[in-house]
Amino acid sequence: MKHQPRRPSGKPRVSSSVLDRINPNVAGIDCGAAQHFVAVPPDRDPQPVQAFKTFTTDLHRLADWLAACRVTSVAMEATGVYWIPVYEILEARGFDVHLVNARHVKNVPGRKSDVSDGEWLRELHSVGLLRGSFRPADRIVALRAYLRHRQTLVETAGTHIQRMQKALVQMNLQLPLVVSDITGATGLRILRDIVAGHRDPQQLAHHRDYRCKASEADIVAALTGNYRPEHLFVLQQNLELFDACQVQLRACDVAIEAHVQRLTATVEPPAAALPAPRVTRKPRDNEPRFEIRAPLHHLTGVDLSQIDGITPYTALRLQTS
């Protein structure tokens, strides 16, 4: 059997360890509601782990301390929404900020029990074992905030619709059986008349829109019920809250349209012209009423609404995903 020749004696071979410090100039932040615990390399400060309150002045003091410690990159866990202010301040100050999924951190073995969360984040980040989550550019983050708030308003309005339906059924007013949408043209006229104090089914049925499939006789039968003051009170309150949501939705759409226009003002228009819409249709009840296709084509150079199943509003939301 042939033996492998021995390596010549002399200077030993240098092998790189998988735990070599890829970047020693890193810090870890354990985010909390009242204070953040920040860990820098032990050789940068006599007290390498410090706590900072979450007030804005303290966050700027945190950034100053990191800069004094020659830190260039920071890792933090995505804990609720507490990370957002410190993330934005550090990013504006020029730090490379990595937002880390807490699940990824827990899956890395080898943590000592006496090491704090901030120290462990710093250690993992320094050897390249953390992967930052995707966060879009600041202008897209703002658009995403508007769109998410808009979706919350839509869901809130839907909750008030369900409560109005429940109040109607408790009074055996079967309006949901004869109109497809109680917040449509016919439904809202009837609801507002009921809240105004009218109880005569014949009078209420006169609000029937010509497009309503149910006959006036069907509506009269559906609105012959047991009007009780407690359920009428619930109906009135939820109708007012539904109307308030509609006012907020319109204001939100104005803000979204203005922000999209600001985005397009900073981008050169694409060379290709906007194609004709695939399908001409009215916006759905919960969709914005302003023009979306043209500014979105200006921003991206493509028209995603040409794809089956993607409306202009859906395409706008995809830009912030």
DRENKOL-301381 format. One line per 8 residues: number of its first residue (from 1); their letters; for each residue x, y, z of N, C-alpha, C. Coordinates in steps of 0.001 Angstrom, whole numbers, padded with zeros to 6 digits, m for minus. Example, Ala and Ser with C-alpha at 12.3 -4.5 7.8 and 13.67 -1.06 7.14 Angstrom:
// DRENKOL-301381
1) AS) 013190,m005690,007800,012300,m004500,007800,013200,m003300,007800 ~ 012850,m002250,007080,013670,m001060,007140,012900,000030,007870
//
This chain:
// DRENKOL-301381
1) MKHQPRRP) 000841,m001170,000000,000000,000000,000000,000883,001229,000000 ~ 000536,002155,m000890,001342,003345,m001086,000955,004396,m000058 ~ 001954,004915,000609,001705,005988,001584,001824,007336,000900 ~ 000999,008268,001337,001075,009628,000815,002339,010296,001342 ~ 003024,011060,000508,004237,011733,000975,003900,012749,002054 ~ 004808,012821,003013,004603,013756,004106,004798,015181,003620 ~ 004037,016086,004230,004199,017500,003899,005520,017991,004445 ~ 006198,018821,003707,007476,019327,004200,007287,020125,005475
9) SGKPRVSS) 008276,019937,006356,008216,020672,007615,008479,022138,007348 ~ 008123,022960,008283,008292,024396,008114,007061,025132,008609 ~ 006714,026169,007903,005563,026984,008311,004274,026207,008127 ~ 003420,026076,009137,002171,025307,009002,001223,025975,008020 ~ 000347,025151,007406,m000626,025666,006449,m001687,026460,007187 ~ m002018,027575,006623,m003051,028433,007225,m004394,028074,006607 ~ m005354,027678,007420,m006688,027338,006917,m007685,028332,007483 ~ m008620,028747,006645,m009614,029711,007099,m010718,028990,007842
17) SVLDRINP) m011095,029521,008985,m012171,028929,009776,m013507,029460,009298 ~ m014530,028628,009430,m015859,029083,009025,m016370,030171,009956 ~ m015733,030335,011119,m016166,031343,012065,m015251,032557,012088 ~ m014452,032736,011031,m013663,033959,010913,m014594,035171,010880 ~ m014146,036265,011457,m014945,037479,011468,m015013,038067,010063 ~ m016173,037946,009427,m016359,038548,008114,m016359,040064,008231 ~ m016982,040567,009278,m017001,042003,009528,m016965,042225,011032 ~ m015846,042695,011559,m015775,042916,013007,m016503,044181,013459
25) NVAGIDCG) m016838,045061,012521,m017429,046350,012887,m018953,046280,012898 ~ m019485,045367,013680,m020928,045165,013706,m021451,045294,015125 ~ m022755,045538,015217,m023443,045624,016505,m024738,044839,016418 ~ m025263,044440,017569,m026553,043764,017654,m027484,044543,018556 ~ m028745,044630,018181,m029727,045389,018959,m030904,044487,019305 ~ m031186,044390,020585,m032370,043686,021069,m033447,044738,021297 ~ m034443,044794,020398,m035454,045854,020421,m036554,045537,021421 ~ m037001,046557,022120,m038099,046418,023061,m039013,047619,023009
33) AAQHFVAV) m040108,047562,023778,m041078,048651,023760,m040560,049875,024495 ~ m039840,049684,025614,m039383,050800,026429,m037916,051120,026238 ~ m037104,050116,025898,m035682,050356,025704,m035082,049306,024789 ~ m033970,049674,024168,m033232,048777,023293,m031882,048464,023941 ~ m031484,047184,023915,m030176,046781,024409,m029252,046605,023210 ~ m028135,047307,023238,m027222,047359,022099,m025871,046782,022513 ~ m025330,045898,021684,m024034,045268,021944,m023077,045590,020814 ~ m021912,046119,021174,m020845,046394,020203,m019678,045463,020520
41) PPDRDPQP) m018661,045361,019657,m017504,044509,019956,m016871,044883,021298 ~ m016418,043909,022061,m015905,044185,023418,m014720,045142,023455 ~ m013957,045244,022353,m012775,046103,022363,m013091,047553,022001 ~ m014371,047891,021777,m014710,049242,021341,m015157,050156,022481 ~ m015540,049585,023618,m016031,050406,024719,m015880,049604,026012 ~ m015530,050260,027117,m015435,049532,028391,m016749,048871,028792 ~ m017863,049437,028328,m019186,048848,028592,m019816,048518,027236 ~ m019503,047339,026677,m019915,047043,025303,m021402,046754,025130
49) VQAFKTFT) m022127,046552,026215,m023578,046350,026129,m024248,047459,026915 ~ m025057,048256,026224,m025723,049376,026882,m027192,049409,026510 ~ m027990,050020,027386,m029429,050153,027161,m029762,051594,026803 ~ m030630,051763,025815,m031071,053081,025390,m032596,053107,025397 ~ m033170,054168,025936,m034623,054309,025910,m035084,054521,024469 ~ m036372,054355,024246,m036900,054408,022879,m037330,055813,022463 ~ m037054,056835,023303,m037346,058206,022896,m036413,058598,021757 ~ m036885,059505,020912,m036132,059870,019711,m034742,060408,020052
57) TDLHRLAD) m034642,061241,021080,m033325,061770,021455,m032375,060647,021859 ~ m032910,059620,022523,m032063,058490,022922,m031651,057659,021712 ~ m032512,057568,020705,m032151,056819,019502,m031029,057523,018742 ~ m031050,058850,018728,m029947,059582,018093,m028664,059428,018914 ~ m028793,059362,020234,m027622,059124,021082,m027066,057724,020834 ~ m027974,056761,020594,m027560,055395,020242,m026738,055409,018951 ~ m027225,056145,017951,m026505,056221,016674,m025139,056875,016853 ~ m025069,057906,017703,m023783,058559,017965,m022808,057583,018614
65) WLAACRVT) m023304,056785,019534,m022437,055816,020222,m021916,054759,019253 ~ m022793,054278,018364,m022352,053292,017379,m021273,053879,016468 ~ m021466,055120,016064,m020461,055757,015207,m019134,055916,015945 ~ m019196,056280,017236,m017973,056423,018021,m017262,055086,018204 ~ m018036,054000,018183,m017456,052653,018319,m017040,052069,016965 ~ m017070,052877,015925,m016645,052477,014575,m017477,051313,014029 ~ m018740,051296,014374,m019668,050281,013874,m020184,050723,012511 ~ m020220,049804,011570,m020721,050120,010229,m021994,049356,009883
73) SVAMEATG) m022237,048229,010561,m023398,047402,010244,m024072,046964,011534 ~ m025398,046904,011498,m026196,046606,012689,m027207,045515,012353 ~ m027394,044575,013286,m028421,043531,013137,m029444,043681,014248 ~ m030716,043551,013904,m031784,043607,014899,m032902,042663,014489 ~ m033645,042185,015482,m034770,041297,015203,m036021,042114,014911 ~ m036874,041545,014054,m038143,042191,013726,m039145,041906,014837 ~ m039141,042741,015871,m040010,042554,017030,m041163,043542,016952 ~ m042358,043048,016621,m043512,043933,016516,m043242,045091,015567
81) VYWIPVYE) m043505,046305,016043,m043177,047515,015269,m042141,048361,016006 ~ m041576,047804,017095,m040639,048585,017906,m039339,048864,017161 ~ m039020,048047,016178,m037757,048217,015451,m037804,049346,014432 ~ m039006,049781,014038,m039117,050701,012910,m038435,052045,013166 ~ m038681,052734,014305,m038021,054043,014482,m036500,053950,014500 ~ m035958,052983,015229,m034497,052873,015296,m033928,052450,013949 ~ m034644,051604,013213,m034194,051204,011871,m034091,052426,010964 ~ m035133,053251,010960,m035153,054410,010059,m034077,055425,010431
89) ILEARGFD) m033863,055639,011732,m032846,056607,012152,m031447,056109,011797 ~ m031172,054822,012058,m029846,054281,011746,m029594,054253,010235 ~ m030624,053904,009472,m030470,053882,008018,m030193,055292,007492 ~ m030893,056292,008042,m030656,057674,007616,m029266,058159,007994 ~ m028697,057583,009054,m027354,057978,009485,m026255,057239,008720 ~ m026639,056346,007787,m025647,055690,006942,m025207,054319,007385 ~ m025831,053750,008416,m025482,052398,008853,m026131,051357,007936 ~ m025445,050239,007763,m025998,049104,007019,m026817,048279,008006
97) VHLVNARH) m028133,048394,007935,m029016,047793,008935,m029609,046499,008384 ~ m029485,045411,009136,m030041,044117,008759,m031201,043788,009693 ~ m032390,043674,009117,m033563,043262,009883,m033664,041748,009783 ~ m033590,041075,010925,m033432,039626,010957,m034705,038960,011435 ~ m035060,037858,010789,m036189,037044,011229,m035797,036302,012504 ~ m036594,036467,013561,m036268,035838,014852,m036189,034321,014741 ~ m036951,033734,013829,m036915,032282,013650,m035554,031810,013175 ~ m034912,032602,012294,m033594,032222,011801,m032563,032241,012926
105) VKNVPGRK) m032693,033229,013823,m031736,033337,014925,m031881,032144,015872 ~ m033110,031740,016144,m033331,030626,017074,m032836,029304,016503 ~ m032773,029205,015167,m032332,027951,014558,m030817,027797,014530 ~ m030083,028815,014938,m028618,028721,014964,m028200,028163,016313 ~ m027558,026974,016370,m027182,026381,017655,m025916,027013,018222 ~ m025660,026728,019489,m024393,027111,020101,m024455,028311,021004 ~ m025623,028827,021283,m025707,030020,022120,m025469,029667,023581 ~ m024661,030492,024247,m024423,030317,025679,m025543,030984,026461
113) SDVSDGEW) m025798,030446,027640,m026927,030945,028422,m026690,032343,028969 ~ m025415,032725,029150,m025140,034029,029749,m024950,035127,028708 ~ m025225,034843,027438,m025079,035824,026379,m026432,036476,026114 ~ m026467,037799,026098,m027723,038509,025860,m028116,038412,024388 ~ m029367,038782,024113,m029854,038721,022726,m029036,039631,021819 ~ m028738,040847,022303,m027962,041765,021488,m026563,041237,021191 ~ m025912,040637,022202,m024573,040076,021994,m024612,038911,021006 ~ m025638,038085,021119,m025750,036935,020222,m025998,037388,018785
121) LRELHSVG) m026822,038415,018610,m027035,038965,017274,m025733,039522,016708 ~ m024979,040244,017542,m023698,040788,017079,m022744,039671,016688 ~ m022678,038615,017492,m021761,037508,017215,m022119,036812,015899 ~ m023394,036519,015721,m023820,035842,014493,m023616,036728,013272 ~ m023889,038026,013435,m023742,038940,012303,m022269,039105,011916 ~ m021393,039070,012909,m019971,039270,012612,m019372,038119,011822 ~ m019963,036928,011943,m019439,035773,011199,m020309,035446,009985 ~ m021258,036314,009671,m022038,036155,008446,m023121,035109,008491
129) LLRGSFRP) m023658,034809,009686,m024690,033780,009796,m026112,034350,009804 ~ m026239,035657,009602,m027564,036257,009586,m027886,036787,008196 ~ m029127,036634,007807,m029597,037124,006513,m030678,038162,006749 ~ m030463,039344,006225,m031419,040419,006426,m032684,040230,005613 ~ m033808,040633,006182,m035083,040574,005472,m035155,041701,004442 ~ m035969,041468,003419,m036118,042502,002382,m036933,043672,002920 ~ m036451,044865,002679,m037197,046081,002989,m037029,047018,001810 ~ m038128,047428,001181,m038024,048267,m000018,m037515,049659,000304
137) ADRIVALR) m037315,050434,m000750,m036860,051817,m000586,m037880,052620,000216 ~ m037405,053705,000806,m038232,054482,001729,m039501,054993,001067 ~ m039429,055421,m000203,m040618,055942,m000883,m041660,054858,m001099 ~ m041197,053600,m001297,m042131,052486,m001443,m042675,052063,m000081 ~ m041860,052193,000957,m042336,051909,002316,m043499,052828,002666 ~ m043385,054099,002276,m044474,055044,002546,m045746,054648,001795 ~ m045593,054259,000526,m046753,053826,m000256,m047385,052589,000370 ~ m046552,051667,000831,m047069,050458,001469,m047852,050785,002733
145) AYLRHRQT) m047394,051772,003491,m048115,052169,004708,m049505,052703,004361 ~ m049587,053535,003303,m050897,054041,002875,m051819,052892,002465 ~ m051290,051957,001671,m052119,050868,001155,m052561,049925,002263 ~ m051678,049666,003226,m052059,048790,004338,m053127,049455,005199 ~ m052990,050748,005406,m054023,051458,006180,m055346,051430,005428 ~ m055293,051574,004114,m056512,051531,003318,m057198,050176,003454 ~ m056417,049104,003423,m056981,047774,003573,m057625,047604,004951 ~ m057017,048206,005967,m057604,048162,007317,m058956,048865,007338
153) LVETAGTH) m059060,049999,006642,m060338,050704,006571,m061399,049872,005868 ~ m061006,049182,004792,m061947,048325,004065,m062446,047210,004977 ~ m061531,046592,005719,m061916,045495,006614,m062800,046000,007751 ~ m062489,047191,008251,m063311,047770,009321,m064722,048049,008821 ~ m064832,048602,007616,m066158,048847,007035,m066914,047535,006867 ~ m066218,046473,006463,m066861,045165,006323,m067403,044651,007645 ~ m066687,044922,008735,m067168,044513,010058,m068461,045223,010412 ~ m068559,046511,010102,m069796,047257,010405,m070955,046792,009525
161) IQRMQKAL) m070663,046370,008308,m071719,045810,007450,m072270,044538,008072 ~ m071399,043684,008560,m071848,042437,009185,m072703,042716,010412 ~ m072349,043716,011176,m073128,044043,012376,m074480,044644,012015 ~ m074539,045396,010923,m075840,045891,010462,m076725,044733,010012 ~ m076134,043785,009300,m076900,042616,008875,m077439,041845,010081 ~ m076615,041702,011101,m077053,040990,012304,m078215,041713,012971 ~ m078132,043032,013077,m079218,043792,013697,m080507,043653,012903 ~ m080397,043655,011565,m081585,043491,010725,m082221,042120,010938
169) VQMNLQLP) m081405,041081,010965,m081930,039718,011129,m082568,039560,012495 ~ m081991,040198,013524,m082581,040104,014865,m083961,040739,014926 ~ m084219,041694,014028,m085547,042302,013945,m086396,041622,012874 ~ m085881,040526,012312,m086544,039783,011233,m086819,040675,010019 ~ m085903,041601,009766,m085937,042397,008545,m084971,041726,007570 ~ m085518,040992,006608,m084707,040133,005739,m084200,040886,004504 ~ m083722,042110,004741,m083191,042905,003639,m082023,042208,002927 ~ m081122,041520,003647,m080019,040848,002941,m080478,039754,001977
177) LVVSDITG) m081730,039292,002117,m082221,038238,001214,m082752,038804,m000100 ~ m083115,040080,m000116,m083729,040628,m001327,m082827,041618,m002068 ~ m081731,042043,m001440,m080752,042880,m002131,m079393,042210,m001994 ~ m078605,042284,m003040,m077307,041604,m003031,m076311,042276,m002106 ~ m076489,043573,m001858,m075561,044319,m001015,m076347,045381,m000269 ~ m076385,045290,001054,m077177,046253,001817,m076545,047641,001810 ~ m075306,047748,001326,m074678,049069,001202,m074678,049540,m000248 ~ m075487,048896,m001082,m075672,049368,m002448,m076690,050498,m002483
185) ATGLRILR) m077117,050859,m003693,m078016,052006,m003847,m079331,051794,m003102 ~ m079984,050629,m003339,m081266,050361,m002685,m081099,050172,m001193 ~ m080108,049376,m000797,m079923,049046,000611,m079658,050261,001475 ~ m078764,051143,001033,m078425,052306,001860,m079607,053266,002000 ~ m080395,053435,000921,m081563,054317,001037,m082535,053772,002090 ~ m082741,052479,002053,m083662,051860,003021,m083108,051966,004435 ~ m081813,051675,004621,m081212,051740,005955,m081294,053151,006522 ~ m081026,054142,005699,m081066,055521,006194,m082496,055931,006561
193) DIVAGHRD) m083481,055446,005817,m084871,055757,006132,m085303,055066,007420 ~ m084840,053817,007624,m085166,053108,008866,m084571,053843,010062 ~ m083325,054238,009952,m082650,054961,011040,m083329,056308,011285 ~ m083866,056909,010219,m084566,058190,010376,m085920,058046,011062 ~ m086380,056818,011287,m087612,056609,012042,m088773,056063,011253 ~ m088597,055755,009977,m089688,055235,009158,m089779,053716,009306 ~ m091017,053235,009409,m091228,051800,009626,m092176,051178,008588 ~ m092855,051984,007809,m093842,051480,006853,m093128,050740,005722
201) PQQLAHHR) m093340,049414,005567,m092655,048660,004517,m092945,049193,003114 ~ m094186,049677,002894,m094527,050199,001568,m093682,051431,001243 ~ m093538,052298,002218,m092744,053509,001999,m091266,053149,001795 ~ m090781,052212,002595,m089379,051811,002477,m089112,051159,001121 ~ m090074,050400,000615,m089889,049699,m000657,m089829,050654,m001838 ~ m090301,051893,m001656,m090228,052870,m002748,m088788,053267,m003073 ~ m087858,052911,m002187,m086446,053224,m002436,m085792,052210,m003384 ~ m086567,051285,m003856,m086006,050254,m004746,m085430,050905,m006001
209) DYRCKASE) m084157,050573,m006277,m083498,051041,m007493,m083997,050213,m008683 ~ m084055,050826,m009843,m084579,050116,m011016,m083716,048920,m011387 ~ m082461,048887,m010950,m081579,047761,m011268,m081727,046610,m010290 ~ m082478,046810,m009233,m082647,045768,m008217,m083484,044625,m008788 ~ m083015,043388,m008625,m083709,042224,m009188,m084966,041864,m008399 ~ m084977,042149,m007115,m086155,041826,m006300,m087289,042799,m006617 ~ m088505,042285,m006574,m089666,043138,m006838,m089980,043987,m005603 ~ m090817,045001,m005826,m091204,045846,m004695,m091989,045051,m003668
217) ADIVAALT) m092785,044073,m004140,m093558,043240,m003204,m092628,042402,m002333 ~ m091550,041885,m002917,m090591,041109,m002131,m089939,041979,m001064 ~ m089625,043216,m001417,m088990,044109,m000448,m089966,044456,000672 ~ m091238,044643,000328,m092252,044911,001362,m092321,043752,002342 ~ m092335,042525,001830,m092390,041352,002703,m091149,041250,003575 ~ m089982,041565,002990,m088736,041447,003738,m088635,042490,004845 ~ m089278,043644,004667,m089157,044728,005638,m090314,044779,006621 ~ m091134,043746,006615,m092186,043633,007623,m091619,042819,008775
225) GNYRPEHL) m091215,043506,009846,m090518,042816,010930,m090883,043361,012291 ~ m090039,043046,013262,m090261,043431,014655,m089210,044472,015033 ~ m089547,045735,014874,m088592,046809,015137,m088422,046977,016641 ~ m087215,046751,017127,m086919,046884,018552,m085872,047984,018735 ~ m086040,048816,019760,m085154,049989,019917,m083682,049638,020107 ~ m083395,048541,020833,m081981,048205,021060,m081281,047802,019768 ~ m082005,047067,018895,m081399,046658,017628,m081335,047839,016652 ~ m082323,048727,016711,m082274,049924,015884,m081094,050814,016275
233) FVLQQNLE) m080794,050857,017563,m079658,051639,018042,m078345,051071,017485 ~ m078208,049745,017532,m077009,049093,016982,m076902,049359,015481 ~ m078048,049272,014789,m078059,049536,013347,m077604,050965,013050 ~ m078124,051932,013811,m077764,053327,013590,m076278,053568,013842 ~ m075771,053023,014942,m074363,053234,015283,m073438,052667,014210 ~ m073749,051476,013737,m072877,050854,012748,m073005,051497,011372 ~ m074191,052031,011064,m074330,052783,009810,m073491,054057,009850 ~ m073482,054729,010994,m072660,055932,011133,m071171,055593,011040
241) LFDACQVQ) m070781,054486,011645,m069380,054077,011579,m068988,053652,010160 ~ m069914,053005,009471,m069657,052646,008068,m069462,053910,007230 ~ m070322,054909,007435,m070185,056167,006689,m068856,056844,007014 ~ m068447,056788,008272,m067169,057392,008654,m066004,056692,007945 ~ m066096,055374,007807,m065051,054624,007082,m064984,055056,005621 ~ m066140,055337,005025,m066149,055771,003623,m065477,057133,003476 ~ m065701,058020,004444,m065044,059332,004415,m063529,059150,004532 ~ m063106,058281,005442,m061675,058030,005618,m061065,057365,004389
249) LRACDVAI) m061811,056488,003751,m061312,055842,002537,m061076,056854,001425 ~ m061999,057790,001273,m061823,058813,000230,m060600,059679,000528 ~ m060401,060033,001795,m059222,060820,002161,m057944,060017,001942 ~ m058001,058728,002233,m056838,057862,002026,m056506,057760,000544 ~ m057514,057662,m000305,m057281,057589,m001753,m056635,058871,m002267 ~ m057040,060020,m001714,m056423,061289,m002109,m054935,061279,m001745 ~ m054605,060770,m000548,m053205,060716,m000116,m052398,059744,m000974 ~ m052991,058596,m001321,m052288,057617,m002157,m052028,058197,m003546
257) EAHVQRLT) m053045,058833,m004123,m052880,059420,m005455,m051784,060487,m005452 ~ m051761,061318,m004416,m050736,062365,m004335,m049342,061758,m004201 ~ m049226,060678,m003418,m047909,060044,m003243,m047444,059385,m004540 ~ m048355,058740,m005248,m047987,058122,m006530,m047532,059185,m007522 ~ m048195,060331,m007522,m047792,061422,m008421,m046401,061936,m008068 ~ m046094,061993,m006772,m044749,062417,m006367,m043700,061403,m006820 ~ m044057,060135,m006788,m043119,059101,m007238,m042853,059227,m008739 ~ m043896,059440,m009517,m043718,059526,m010967,m042942,060779,m011367
265) ATVEPPAA) m042993,061824,m010527,m042291,063065,m010861,m040782,062894,m010828 ~ m040296,061849,m010150,m038849,061631,m010027,m038330,060582,m011003 ~ m039188,060049,m011866,m038801,058967,m012776,m039048,059396,m014214 ~ m038104,059089,m015082,m038287,059373,m016501,m039368,058461,m017084 ~ m040244,058963,m017953,m041299,058104,m018532,m040683,057034,m019418 ~ m041319,055863,m019487,m040783,054779,m020311,m040904,055099,m021800 ~ m040072,054437,m022581,m040100,054661,m024036,m041374,054099,m024656 ~ m041819,052943,m024164,m043014,052300,m024714,m044272,052996,m024206
273) ALPAPRVT) m045247,053120,m025083,m046510,053759,m024706,m047358,052815,m023870 ~ m048262,053393,m023109,m049173,052585,m022293,m050124,051822,m023204 ~ m050172,050488,m023091,m051085,049727,m023949,m052537,049951,m023566 ~ m053412,049642,m024481,m054840,049761,m024203,m055239,048748,m023135 ~ m056203,049069,m022291,m056619,048110,m021245,m057212,046856,m021858 ~ m056927,045724,m021222,m057450,044450,m021720,m058965,044405,m021602 ~ m059455,044826,m020451,m060895,044778,m020190,m061314,046137,m019636 ~ m062334,046713,m020212,m062865,047969,m019697,m063972,047649,m018708
281) RKPRDNEP) m063751,047997,m017470,m064736,047704,m016437,m064691,048799,m015382 ~ m065763,048905,m014645,m065818,049863,m013555,m065024,049314,m012375 ~ m064387,050182,m011593,m063673,049696,m010405,m064631,049005,m009443 ~ m064132,048004,m008757,m064949,047332,m007751,m065200,048278,m006590 ~ m066182,047878,m005746,m066620,048774,m004672,m065471,049211,m003768 ~ m064524,048313,m003490,m063461,048621,m002540,m062190,049127,m003209 ~ m062209,049392,m004501,m061023,049846,m005210,m061005,051373,m005311 ~ m059821,051985,m005402,m059746,053443,m005568,m060381,053886,m006880
289) RFEIRAPL) m060815,055120,m006909,m061482,055655,m008096,m060540,056493,m008969 ~ m059300,056688,m008542,m058394,057489,m009369,m057649,056595,m010360 ~ m057047,057208,m011373,m056333,056485,m012429,m055048,055877,m011871 ~ m054897,054568,m012056,m053732,053858,m011522,m052810,053374,m012637 ~ m053373,052937,m013774,m052572,052293,m014824,m051473,053218,m015349 ~ m051813,054459,m015665,m050833,055358,m016277,m049648,055664,m015363 ~ m049871,056094,m014102,m048702,056360,m013249,m047904,055105,m012922 ~ m048577,053955,m012813,m047864,052724,m012518,m047007,052295,m013703
297) HHLTGVDL) m047523,052503,m014904,m046726,052229,m016114,m045541,053194,m016198 ~ m045756,054420,m015779,m044674,055416,m015755,m043566,054965,m014804 ~ m043947,054393,m013659,m042961,053991,m012656,m042195,052735,m013048 ~ m042900,051758,m013605,m042304,050433,m013820,m041959,050139,m015273 ~ m042607,050851,m016220,m042369,050570,m017636,m043169,049398,m018167 ~ m043983,048764,m017321,m044823,047640,m017750,m046240,047861,m017236 ~ m047172,047146,m017841,m048567,047205,m017415,m048977,045812,m016942 ~ m048881,045589,m015643,m049196,044271,m015095,m050670,043921,m015226
305) SQIDGITP) m051520,044924,m015425,m052947,044633,m015553,m053279,043932,m016868 ~ m052284,043770,m017759,m052491,042988,m018975,m052533,041490,m018659 ~ m052119,041107,m017446,m052130,039703,m017025,m053507,039358,m016484 ~ m053997,038172,m016836,m055306,037726,m016353,m055345,037733,m014828 ~ m056420,038281,m014278,m056625,038245,m012831,m055952,039368,m012071 ~ m055179,040228,m012731,m054496,041336,m012053,m055146,042647,m012472 ~ m055793,043299,m011524,m056387,044605,m011770,m055328,045687,m011532 ~ m055563,046914,m011991,m054598,047981,m011705,m054316,048156,m010217
313) YTALRLQT) m055361,048028,m009383,m055155,048175,m007933,m054299,047032,m007395 ~ m054530,045811,m007884,m053698,044683,m007479,m052258,044896,m007898 ~ m052047,045429,m009104,m050691,045702,m009592,m050006,046745,m008698 ~ m050758,047746,m008247,m050183,048763,m007363,m049748,048134,m006048 ~ m050569,047251,m005508,m050214,046597,m004245,m049031,045661,m004404 ~ m048879,045059,m005580,m047744,044170,m005817,m046425,044936,m005776 ~ m046437,046209,m006122,m045202,046996,m006126,m044631,047182,m004727 ~ m045462,046989,m003699,m045001,047209,m002321,m044786,045895,m001579
321) S) m044975,044769,m002251,m044849,043477,m001561,m043396,043138,m001309
//
